[in-house]
Structure formats: C-alpha cells, structure tokens
Amino acid sequence: MGLKSTSGIVLKTFSYGDTSKIIRCYTRDFGKISLIAKGVKKSKTLQIGYLEPINCISIDLYYNSKRQLQIFSKAEFDHPFLSIKNSIKKLSYSFAVIELIDKTVSGEESHLQLFNLTKNILSAINDNRGKINTIFWFFQLKLLNLLGFKPNLSNCSNCQNSLITANFFSGELFCDKCSTVKQIKLNKNSLNMLKSINKIKIENISKLNIHSIERKEIGEFLKQYYSYHIDGLREIKSLRVMESILN
C-alpha cells in the first residue's frame, strides 16, 4: 500500500463518527472511489475545506485496489471554482453535473476523457462561457456518447429516413409518418440545435442562440432520454431543488 497522487472531483461527503469523513470522488487515475479522511473534522490543517462537493482537488492517498475504502492523506485545490459557489443557478447545474457522474459511473476504472469533460464543464460554468443550461446540455450529450447511449439525431429509428422533425417515445426518435405515439416533439430548429450542440467545441458554446420554444423541447427531450436509458435516473434532483427555490 503506497502513497499515490491524483486529481479528483468531489462528488459527495458523509460524516463518519465525530471526527472523520468519507469522501466519494471521481478521480483521473482510479475512477470513482471512496476515501476515509480520519480526524479531518478536528484537524488544524483545515483539510476539510478541500473536501466539499464540486471541488476539483489534488489528492494524496494510500491506495489499495483490493480495498473498498481508500485512506485520504492530504489535498489542495486544483480549481476552487469560486464563482460557482456565489450563484444558486451555477451551483445547481454544477451539482447536476456531479449527480450525473455519480449515478452513471461505477467501479474503479479510470476514464481520462470523461474526467477531463467533467472538469472542463465545471470550469465553463464557473467562467460564464455561455448560457449555463446550454453548457449542461452539451455535457449531457457528450456523457451519453461516452456511455454508449448516443441518440440518433439524423435518422428515424423505424424507416431510417432523414429526420426533419422528430417524435421521441420508447427511447428513440421517429419521423412523423412512423410515430404512433407523440410523446415528446422536436421541431426542426430543436433537432438542428441538438446536432449543433453535439458537434460544437466547448469554447464556442457562447455562440449558440437558442429560442425559448427550442429550449423547452431540448430540455424535456434530454430529461426523458436519460430517464429511459439510465437505470434509476427518473429526475435530476439538483435541478428540481433549483426550480423550487427560484420559483
């Protein structure tokens, strides 16, 4: 059991006894792991400040692949994301990002592309690089691609003809002719905007201008798509909490 160093994004923390904490963390080198920070609540080194959800930190830990709970040694900030913590909307969408990671990623298997995506999305939210919900939709689409659930936005799932508008039901998109049930409708602009979000680079998100009708359709489509394809994800709790606060 040697001392290892990695970068990680804190997903959740739990109190353990009077003095310790358990931290669930998505790391660059070890995937999703849980660590115990013994005595951190009473530590004079203020390490507990690093161990809050959304923080991106450099971690020293004693790692053993045969053990379910790794031992935390120390941490420092990689990116403190200070702007996120001063905005309810930024905070809610950032919690939604780590909620999706926590619910869709399992096991101690590193995935550098997914780790970098998550870190870059949190950085984009922190730095105001575009409308926050568009940044979040970008993340949702990229996450689906990496998980192997990429939606087919180009062709009808039944006849394979090119989609101009689309209807979503039973987890797939269908053209108007093949739609027996019109559960969720995507008009032409919504469909084209989803394709643009899926193809654009993260640094160019601010260039996208999405009207309110398309925003509603895109948001509802992605919500229902995740609910259908990802087990146990009927809703994103962080966004529901934000809506209740802002409304």
N, C-alpha and C positions, 0 to 999 in steps of 0.2 A: 504494500500500500504506500505509494509515493505521493508527494505533493505535486499537484498538477495546476496549470493555469489555463483559463479560457475566458471568453466573453459570454455574457448571458443577459437575457431579458427576463426580469422578474414577472412571473405570472400570478402567483398567489403567495400569501404568507399565513401561517397559523401559529398561534401561541402553543407552546409546549411546556407545561409546568409554569412556574413563576418566573423563570429566568431565561428560558430558551425559546427559539423559534424554528419552525420548519418552513423552508422556502421551496416552492415549486418554480423551476427556472427552465427556460428554453435556451440551450447553450449552443455555441458554434461547433464545439468538438464532440459533445456527448449526447446531443439531442435533448429531450425533455427529462430532467432529473429532479429529485427531491434531495434537499440537504438539511442537515440539522446544524443550527448555529447555537452552540452551547453557551449559556450565560450571557448572550448578547444583550438582553434587556438591561443588565446591570453593568455592562462593560463601560469603562471610562474612555474607550477609544471612539465612541459614537458610531460604531459599525452599523447599528440598527437603522440609521438614516439611509444607508445604501439599499437596504433590503425591503423596499416598498414597491408594490406593483407598478409596472411600466418602466421603471428604471433600467437603463442599459449599463451594465457594470462589468468590470474586470474582476474575476473571481480566482482566488487561490483555494483549492480544496484537496482533501485527501480522498482520492477516487479508487473504488474497487468495483469492478463490473459485476461481481457476484453479490454485491450488497444493494439492497433497495434504497437505503438512506445513506447518502454521502455526507462527509464531515466538512463543514464550512471552516475555512481558516480566516480569510480576510477579503475585503473588497474595496474597490474605489470606482468612481464614476468613469465610464466611457463617454456617455452622453447623459447629462442630467435632465434634459427636456423640460426646462423651467417654464417655458411658455405654455406648455400643455396644462400644467398644474394651476394656471391662473384663469382658465376658461372652462366652464361647465361643458360646453359643446366639444371642445378639443379633448377634454378628459373623458367624456362619454364615448366618443369614437375611438380613442386610444384603448379604453377598457374593452370595447367591442373587438378590436384587433387582437388583443391578447386572449380574450374569451374564445375567439375562433381558433386560435392556435392551441389553446388548452384542450378544446373539445375535439379537434380534428387530428392532432398529433399524439401518437402513443409510442412508448418504448424509447430506449436509449440508443437511438440511431441518428447520427449526425446528418444534416441536410443543409449544406452551406448556402445553396441558392435560396432556400426557404428562410433560413436565418437572416440572410442579407436583405431579402424582401421585407421581412417584418421590421428590421431595424430602419430601413430606408423609408418605410411608410410612416413610422412614428416620427422620424426626422422631418418628413414632408408636412405632417400635421403640425408639428411644433413650429416650423418655419413659415407657415402660411403659404405653401406652394400650391395654391389653387383652392377651390371650394372643398370643404372637408368631406362632404358626402361623396363627391366625385373621386377623391383620393381613396375613400373607403371602398367604393365600387371597384376601382382599379385593383385594390388589394384582394377583394373577394374573387374577381375573375382570375387573377394570377394564382391565387391559392387553389381554386378549382382546377386550373391547368396542371399544377404541380401534384395535386392529389389524384389526378386521373379522371376527373369529372368534368372536363371541359365541355361547355354547352356548344352544340352545333347551331351557330347563328346564321348559317348560309343556306341550308337545305332542309326541306320538310322531312321529318323522320319517317313518314309513310311513303310518299311518292318520289322523294328525293329531288323534286323540282326546287328551283331557287326561291327563297323566301323574299317576298316584298313586304308583307306584314306577317305577323305570326300570332298563333294562339298556343298558350302553354297549358298542358294538362298531362297527367300521368308521367311527369318528369321529363317531357320532351316538348319540342316546338313543332307545330304543324301549320301548314298553309290553310287558307280559308276553306278550300274545297275538301280537305281531309279532316277538318275539325268537326267532330261530333259534339264536343262539349267546349264552349268558350269560357274557360276558367279565368285566364289572365290574357289580356290582349296587349300586343306590342305593335304600335303603329310603325309606319315606315321610318320616321325620324328616330323613334326609340331604338329600333333594330339597328339602324346605321350608327347611332351613337354608342351602343353597346360594342359594336365592332371597332369603332374608333378608340374607345377606352381600352379595349383588349390589345390593340396594336400600338398605342402611343407609348412613348417613353415617359417615365415618371416626371422628368424635369419639364415636360411640355404640357402637363395636365392643366395648368392655369389657362391655356389657350382654348380649352373647350368651353363652349357656351351652351348650356342645356336648359331648355324652357321647362316651365312648371309641369305641363302635362307629361312630358317625357321623363322628368324626374320621378313623378309618381309611378309611372309604368315600370321604369327601370328598378326602382327601389322595391316594388312589390314583386316583380319577377325574380330578383335575386333572393329575396326573403323566402319565397315559395320554392325556388330551386334548391336552396340549401336545406330547407325543411324536408324535401322529398329525398334528396340524395345522401344526406349526412345523418346517420342514426343519432337520435337523442337531441337534435337541434331544431326544435319547433319554433324557437324565437331567440333573438339575441337580447339577453336581459339588460345589458348596459344601455342599449338604445331605448328600451321600454322605460327604464328609470329616467333617462334624459327627457323623454317626451312627457312623462308625468310631472317633472319639475318645471319644464318650460311652459307647459300648458296650464 
